[in-house]
Amino acid sequence: MRRAVWNSAVGILVIFSLIGRSAKADDPPRNGDDLTVSVVSSTVPANGDINPYGVARVEDTKGNLHAGSILVSNFNNSANLQGTGTTIVQISPRGTMSLFAQIDPTNLPGACPGGVGLTTALVVLRSGWVVVGSLPTTDGMAATAKAGCLIVLDSMGKAVETISGSPINGPWDMTATETDHDAALFVTNVLNGTVAAGGAVVNQGTVVRVDLRTSVGRMPQVESMTVIGDSFSERTDPAALVIGPTGVGLGNNGVLYVADSLNNRIAAIPNAISRHSSAGTGTTVTTGGTLNDPLGLAIGHQGTIATVNGDDGFLVITRPDGTQVFSKLLDSSGTPPGSGALFGLAFAPEGLFFVDDATNTLNVLR
């Protein structure tokens, strides 16, 4: 059966339509001056969690999940301590926000070393299950970061199981692909050796495929976990907690694209769904140019790769052949401008949704 492709930034709006281009690959790019950024909603729930990271679009209504809405995970608590956020909010395209889940670190349905600190790793499966990554700390500092886990929630927002243990170690971002009865999660991990290195770069970041058996009425069951990428650069950071391989997106050709943040490049791992061994750091699709610490990543029309920069607040669009065809400033706040503001993003008919950490909002580019 043909797989439906999903991403932590799930998309159905083609990128060429978004930027006002025709779908012809040889057409010159537009500069995007006719596109504007609008605030959709605050991402701060009643408990005060901030620092929105993960973004996922809900495709089908099930339980408390509403088709067309956007889920956002928060990484920090109200005291702005990284790795302590426990909430996922749901926001309609018109800006109505509600709490989808508040996960109790003391009452988890399974092992999650260190507790709860929700990351950019966030997907919604068609079967109604929500999976979110946890990279927890006790005080917001990298020295206390623990391996964490993946937390599975039902469509009502209740945590029902965890996925933990080797090779899950600091799940940072995630994408997924799904059929009627199984799913594969592709998870970047950034804690392999980073805490012990005390800020030095180590080349131990991984991409793990978690194969699941799924259905609407039964909890997902892990069938296998396979390291399909390794040796990515990573390090702890006082401002960002940790920097390493972040955004992932699955192209229609089975290639998994990875935002290799520290090396300022987009990598490609071929045969990601079926491979049984690691591709190392993959091949380089593009590097330099308008890329500047790529973090969040989403796949658009004809396999185009959308990334957001962690160091300057720009959106960058890259073709699968490595040509960077478009860039647009999304955030200019902070010092330096746009630094550390952008993580998760998702395509939708209404435009390109993205979170802004500097303002704790969900925004849309259209």
C-alpha positions as CSV (number, residue, x, y, z in Angstrom):
1,M,0.0,0.0,0.0
2,R,1.2,3.5,-0.8
3,R,2.4,5.3,2.3
4,A,1.0,8.7,3.2
5,V,3.9,11.0,4.1
6,W,3.7,13.2,7.2
7,N,6.2,15.5,8.9
8,S,6.5,17.4,12.2
9,A,5.7,20.1,9.8
10,V,3.0,18.3,7.8
11,G,2.2,20.1,4.5
12,I,-0.4,20.0,1.8
13,L,0.1,23.5,0.4
14,V,2.6,23.4,-2.4
15,I,5.5,25.8,-1.9
16,F,5.4,27.2,-5.4
17,S,1.8,28.3,-4.8
18,L,2.8,29.8,-1.4
19,I,5.4,32.0,-3.0
20,G,3.3,32.9,-6.0
21,R,5.2,30.9,-8.6
22,S,4.0,28.5,-11.2
23,A,5.1,24.9,-10.7
24,K,7.6,24.9,-13.5
25,A,11.0,24.1,-12.2
26,D,12.8,26.5,-14.6
27,D,10.7,29.5,-13.7
28,P,12.7,32.3,-11.9
29,P,12.0,32.6,-8.2
30,R,10.0,35.5,-6.8
31,N,11.4,37.5,-4.0
32,G,8.4,37.0,-1.8
33,D,7.8,40.7,-1.1
34,D,4.0,40.1,-1.6
35,L,4.0,37.6,1.4
36,T,3.2,38.8,4.9
37,V,3.6,37.3,8.4
38,S,0.6,37.5,10.7
39,V,0.2,36.4,14.3
40,V,-2.4,33.6,14.6
41,S,-2.3,33.1,18.4
42,S,-0.3,33.1,21.6
43,T,1.1,29.6,22.4
44,V,1.2,30.2,26.1
45,P,-1.3,28.0,28.1
46,A,-2.8,28.8,31.5
47,N,0.2,27.2,33.3
48,G,2.6,29.7,31.6
49,D,4.7,27.3,29.6
50,I,6.7,29.2,26.9
51,N,9.3,28.6,24.2
52,P,7.1,26.9,21.5
53,Y,9.1,24.3,19.6
54,G,7.2,21.5,17.8
55,V,4.5,22.1,15.2
56,A,2.2,19.5,13.7
57,R,-1.0,19.8,11.6
58,V,-4.0,17.7,12.4
59,E,-5.4,16.0,9.3
60,D,-8.4,14.2,10.7
61,T,-10.9,14.9,13.5
62,K,-10.6,12.3,16.3
63,G,-11.4,12.8,19.9
64,N,-10.2,16.2,20.9
65,L,-8.1,16.6,17.7
66,H,-9.8,18.9,15.2
67,A,-8.9,18.6,11.5
68,G,-7.0,21.6,10.2
69,S,-5.8,22.8,13.6
70,I,-2.2,23.1,14.6
71,L,-0.6,21.4,17.7
72,V,2.3,23.2,19.3
73,S,4.6,21.7,22.0
74,N,6.3,24.0,24.6
75,F,9.9,23.4,25.7
76,N,10.1,25.8,28.7
77,N,8.1,26.2,31.9
78,S,6.8,29.6,33.2
79,A,10.1,30.2,34.8
80,N,11.7,30.0,31.4
81,L,13.7,26.9,32.3
82,Q,14.6,24.8,29.2
83,G,13.6,21.2,29.1
84,T,10.8,21.6,31.6
85,G,7.8,22.4,29.4
86,T,4.9,19.9,29.7
87,T,2.1,21.2,27.5
88,I,0.8,20.9,24.0
89,V,-1.7,23.5,22.8
90,Q,-4.1,23.2,19.9
91,I,-4.7,26.3,17.7
92,S,-7.4,26.6,15.0
93,P,-6.4,28.4,11.8
94,R,-8.6,31.4,13.0
95,G,-6.6,31.6,16.2
96,T,-8.6,29.9,18.9
97,M,-6.2,28.2,21.3
98,S,-7.0,25.4,23.7
99,L,-5.0,23.0,25.9
100,F,-4.6,19.6,24.2
101,A,-2.4,18.0,26.8
102,Q,-0.5,18.7,30.0
103,I,1.8,15.8,30.8
104,D,2.5,15.1,34.5
105,P,6.2,14.1,34.9
106,T,5.4,12.2,38.1
107,N,2.7,10.1,36.5
108,L,4.0,8.9,33.2
109,P,2.8,5.6,31.7
110,G,6.3,4.3,31.2
111,A,10.0,5.0,31.5
112,C,11.2,8.5,30.5
113,P,14.7,9.1,32.0
114,G,14.7,12.6,33.5
115,G,11.0,13.4,33.1
116,V,9.3,15.8,30.7
117,G,10.6,18.7,28.6
118,L,8.7,18.7,25.3
119,T,10.9,19.2,22.2
120,T,10.3,19.9,18.5
121,A,9.7,16.2,17.9
122,L,5.9,16.2,17.4
123,V,3.7,14.3,15.0
124,V,0.0,13.5,14.7
125,L,-0.8,10.1,13.1
126,R,-4.0,9.6,11.0
127,S,-4.9,6.8,13.5
128,G,-5.3,9.6,16.1
129,W,-2.1,9.0,18.1
130,V,0.1,12.0,19.0
131,V,3.8,11.3,19.6
132,V,6.0,14.0,21.2
133,G,9.7,14.0,22.2
134,S,11.0,14.8,25.7
135,L,14.5,16.0,26.4
136,P,14.2,16.9,30.1
137,T,16.3,18.9,32.5
138,T,15.7,19.7,36.2
139,D,16.9,23.3,36.2
140,G,17.0,24.4,32.5
141,M,20.8,23.6,32.2
142,A,22.4,21.2,29.9
143,A,24.4,19.6,32.8
144,T,21.1,18.1,34.1
145,A,19.7,16.9,30.7
146,K,18.7,13.3,30.6
147,A,17.9,10.9,27.8
148,G,14.1,11.4,27.9
149,C,11.8,9.5,25.6
150,L,9.0,9.6,23.1
151,I,5.6,10.0,24.7
152,V,2.5,8.6,23.0
153,L,-0.8,10.3,23.6
154,D,-4.3,9.3,22.6
155,S,-6.7,11.6,20.7
156,M,-8.0,13.0,24.0
157,G,-4.6,14.2,25.0
158,K,-3.9,11.4,27.6
159,A,-0.3,10.0,27.8
160,V,-0.7,6.2,27.3
161,E,2.8,4.9,26.8
162,T,6.4,5.9,26.4
163,I,9.2,4.8,24.0
164,S,12.6,5.0,25.6
165,G,16.0,3.3,26.0
166,S,18.8,2.9,23.5
167,P,18.9,4.3,20.8
168,I,16.5,7.1,22.0
169,N,18.7,9.7,23.6
170,G,17.5,13.3,23.6
171,P,14.8,13.2,20.9
172,W,15.0,16.6,19.3
173,D,12.8,16.5,16.2
174,M,10.7,14.0,14.3
175,T,8.8,13.2,11.2
176,A,6.6,10.1,10.3
177,T,5.2,8.1,7.5
178,E,2.1,5.9,7.9
179,T,-0.1,3.2,6.3
180,D,-3.3,1.7,7.6
181,H,-1.7,-0.5,10.1
182,D,1.9,0.7,10.6
183,A,4.0,3.8,11.0
184,A,7.6,4.8,11.0
185,L,8.9,7.6,13.1
186,F,12.2,9.3,12.2
187,V,13.8,10.8,15.2
188,T,16.9,13.0,15.6
189,N,18.8,12.5,18.9
190,V,21.3,15.0,20.3
191,L,22.4,13.8,23.7
192,N,24.9,11.1,22.7
193,G,28.1,12.3,24.5
194,T,27.1,15.9,24.5
195,V,26.6,16.5,28.3
196,A,29.9,14.8,29.1
197,A,31.7,16.9,26.5
198,G,30.8,20.1,28.4
199,G,30.2,22.3,25.3
200,A,32.8,20.7,23.0
201,V,31.5,19.4,19.6
202,V,31.1,15.6,19.5
203,N,30.1,13.7,16.3
204,Q,27.6,11.3,17.8
205,G,24.2,12.7,16.8
206,T,21.9,10.1,15.4
207,V,18.7,9.6,13.3
208,V,16.6,6.6,14.5
209,R,13.7,5.0,12.7
210,V,11.1,3.6,15.1
211,D,8.8,1.1,13.3
212,L,5.4,0.9,14.9
213,R,2.3,-1.3,14.6
214,T,-0.7,1.1,14.7
215,S,-4.5,1.1,14.7
216,V,-7.2,3.4,15.8
217,G,-8.2,1.5,18.9
218,R,-4.9,0.0,20.0
219,M,-1.8,1.6,21.4
220,P,1.1,1.7,18.9
221,Q,3.5,-1.2,19.4
222,V,7.2,-0.8,18.7
223,E,8.4,-3.5,16.3
224,S,12.0,-2.3,15.8
225,M,14.3,0.6,16.2
226,T,17.1,1.2,13.6
227,V,19.9,3.8,13.5
228,I,19.8,5.0,9.9
229,G,22.1,8.1,10.4
230,D,24.9,8.7,12.8
231,S,28.0,10.8,13.5
232,F,26.2,14.2,13.2
233,S,27.9,17.1,15.0
234,E,26.3,18.2,18.3
235,R,27.2,20.1,21.4
236,T,25.6,21.7,24.5
237,D,25.0,25.4,24.4
238,P,24.1,27.8,27.2
239,A,21.5,29.6,25.1
240,A,20.0,26.8,23.1
241,L,20.6,23.9,25.6
242,V,21.9,21.7,22.8
243,I,22.6,22.1,19.1
244,G,22.7,19.2,16.8
245,P,20.7,17.5,14.0
246,T,17.2,19.0,14.2
247,G,14.5,19.1,11.5
248,V,13.7,16.0,9.4
249,G,11.4,15.6,6.4
250,L,10.6,12.6,4.2
251,G,10.6,13.2,0.5
252,N,8.3,11.4,-1.9
253,N,11.3,9.4,-3.2
254,G,12.0,7.9,0.3
255,V,14.9,10.2,1.0
256,L,15.0,11.6,4.5
257,Y,16.3,15.2,4.7
258,V,18.0,16.3,7.9
259,A,18.9,19.8,9.1
260,D,22.5,19.4,10.1
261,S,22.6,22.6,12.2
262,L,26.2,22.8,13.4
263,N,27.5,22.1,9.9
264,N,25.1,24.5,8.3
265,R,23.8,22.0,5.7
266,I,20.9,19.9,4.7
267,A,21.8,16.2,4.5
268,A,20.0,13.4,2.7
269,I,19.6,9.8,3.8
270,P,18.4,7.5,1.0
271,N,16.0,4.6,1.4
272,A,15.1,5.8,4.8
273,I,11.9,3.7,5.1
274,S,13.6,0.4,4.2
275,R,17.3,0.6,5.1
276,H,18.7,-1.6,7.8
277,S,22.0,0.1,8.4
278,S,23.3,3.7,9.0
279,A,24.0,6.0,6.1
280,G,26.3,8.0,8.4
281,T,25.8,11.7,7.9
282,G,24.3,11.1,4.5
283,T,25.1,13.2,1.5
284,T,25.0,17.0,1.4
285,V,22.1,18.5,-0.5
286,T,23.1,22.1,0.1
287,T,25.3,24.1,2.4
288,G,26.1,27.8,3.0
289,G,24.3,30.3,0.8
290,T,21.3,31.7,2.7
291,L,21.4,28.8,5.2
292,N,22.4,30.0,8.7
293,D,22.0,27.2,11.3
294,P,18.9,25.4,9.8
295,L,16.6,24.1,12.5
296,G,13.0,23.3,11.6
297,L,12.4,21.5,8.3
298,A,9.3,20.7,6.1
299,I,8.8,19.1,2.7
300,G,6.8,21.0,0.1
301,H,5.8,20.6,-3.6
302,Q,8.0,18.5,-5.8
303,G,10.2,17.7,-2.8
304,T,11.2,21.2,-2.1
305,I,12.8,21.6,1.3
306,A,11.7,24.4,3.6
307,T,14.0,25.2,6.5
308,V,14.2,28.0,9.1
309,N,17.4,29.5,10.3
310,G,18.3,29.5,14.0
311,D,20.8,32.4,13.6
312,D,19.0,35.0,11.6
313,G,15.3,34.3,11.4
314,F,15.1,33.5,7.6
315,L,13.0,30.9,5.8
316,V,15.0,29.2,3.1
317,I,13.5,27.0,0.2
318,T,15.8,24.5,-1.4
319,R,15.2,22.2,-4.3
320,P,16.2,18.5,-4.0
321,D,19.1,19.2,-6.4
322,G,20.5,21.6,-3.8
323,T,19.5,24.9,-5.5
324,Q,18.4,27.5,-2.9
325,V,15.5,29.2,-4.7
326,F,13.9,31.5,-2.1
327,S,14.5,33.1,1.3
328,K,12.2,35.3,3.4
329,L,12.8,37.0,6.7
330,L,10.3,35.8,9.3
331,D,11.7,37.2,12.5
332,S,14.1,40.1,13.1
333,S,13.9,40.4,16.9
334,G,16.7,39.7,19.4
335,T,20.4,40.0,19.2
336,P,21.6,39.3,16.6
337,P,18.2,39.8,14.8
338,G,16.2,36.6,14.4
339,S,18.6,34.5,16.4
340,G,17.0,31.6,18.3
341,A,13.4,32.5,17.3
342,L,12.4,29.8,14.9
343,F,11.9,26.1,15.2
344,G,8.8,24.1,14.0
345,L,6.8,24.9,10.8
346,A,3.9,23.3,8.9
347,F,2.3,23.8,5.5
348,A,-1.4,24.2,5.3
349,P,-4.0,25.6,2.9
350,E,-4.0,28.8,4.9
351,G,-0.3,29.3,4.5
352,L,3.0,28.3,6.2
353,F,2.5,28.1,9.9
354,F,5.5,28.5,12.2
355,V,6.3,29.2,15.8
356,D,8.2,32.2,17.0
357,D,10.1,31.6,20.3
358,A,10.9,35.3,20.7
359,T,7.2,36.2,20.9
360,N,5.7,32.9,22.0
361,T,3.3,32.9,19.1
362,L,2.1,30.8,16.2
363,N,2.4,32.8,13.1
364,V,1.4,32.3,9.4
365,L,3.2,33.4,6.2
366,R,0.8,33.9,3.3
